[in-house]
Amino acid sequence: MKTTESLEEVEIESRPVRVARLTFLGSVLFWPLFLFAAKFMFDPPLRNTAAEVERAALVYCTWLYPVAVGLGWYLSKRAMRRGSREIICLLPWLIPTLVACYWLVYFLL
């Protein structure tokens, strides 16, 4: 069986990029749990407009998390194909990190 890939088509993924990819792709497995919690369990204690807007933003950030992971994966792969440095390949993973950080902001404020 012959392979048709040339050496230019083989992608070498560094260890930090692989860890970031596996971490975020694995975190998508827990996404339905976060979505359920955001949608049904985190009712605001006060029924005012600010609390409703804050809760809606949390739900939208939760819905966008898998999209952010997919976008981070795509941009990271694209940077690897271009032969970019390791730090450039890791930068796209900031997108899902920032979306997930809204959960921290929500609970700290």
N, C-alpha and C positions, 0 to 999 in steps of 0.2 A: 504494500500500500504506500503510495507516494504522497507526500504532502505538497501542497501547492503554495505554501506560504514562503515568502522570501524573508531574509533577515530583517528587512526594513519594516515588515508588517508585524513582527513579534514585539509585543509590548512588555516592558519590564516594569513591574510595579514595585516601588520601594516599600519597605516595612511600615513607615508611618502612614503612607497613603493607604496601604492595605488595611491597617488597623482602623483608620477613619472610615473607610468604606464599609468594613464589616460591622463596626459599631453602629453607624447610622442605618444601614440596611437592617440590622438586627433590631434596632429600636422601633422600626416600622411595625414589627410584630406586636408591640404594646400599644400601637396607635388606637385600635378600637377601644381599649380600656380607657385611655385618656379622653377619647371622644364621648364615650358613655358618661364619664365623670363630668366633663364640661357641660354636656347637654342636660343631664338630669339631676346630678347631685349637687352642683354648685349654684344653688339659687341664692340670689343676693338677699341679705337680711333685711334690707330696706327696699321698698318698691318705689324708687325714684328713677328719674331719667339717667342720672350718672351711673347708677348701679346697673341698669339695664344695658347701657352702652358698653360698660366695662365687661359685662358678661358676654355680650355679643362679640366683642373683640376677641375674647378668650376662645369662643367657639370657632370663629373664623380662623384664628391662628392654628387651632387644632386641626381644622379641615385642611389647611394649607401645608401642614407638616409633610405629608407624603410627597406632595408636589415639590417642596423645597429639597427633600432628599433626592428625588429624581433629577432635579435641576443641578444639584451639587455633584451627583454621580456623572451626569452628562458633561458638565464643564470640566470636571477633574479628568475624565477620560480624554476629552479633547485636548487638554493641556499636556497629558502624557504622550499623546500621538504626535504633538508638535515638538516634543523633546524639551519641554520647559523644565525649569529647575523644580526641585521637590517642594519648595515653599509655595510656588505658583500652583502646583497641583493640589496643595492642601487648602488654599484660599477659598475655593468654591464650597468647602464644607462649613464655612462660616454662615452660609445662608440658612441651613436647617438649625444651626446653633442659635442664631438670632431669633428665629421663630420660636424655638423651644424656650429661650430666655424670657419670653413674655409670661410663661407660667411662673417663673421666679418673681418677676415684677408684680404679677397679680397677687401672689401670696404674701409678698413682703410689704405691700402698701395697704 
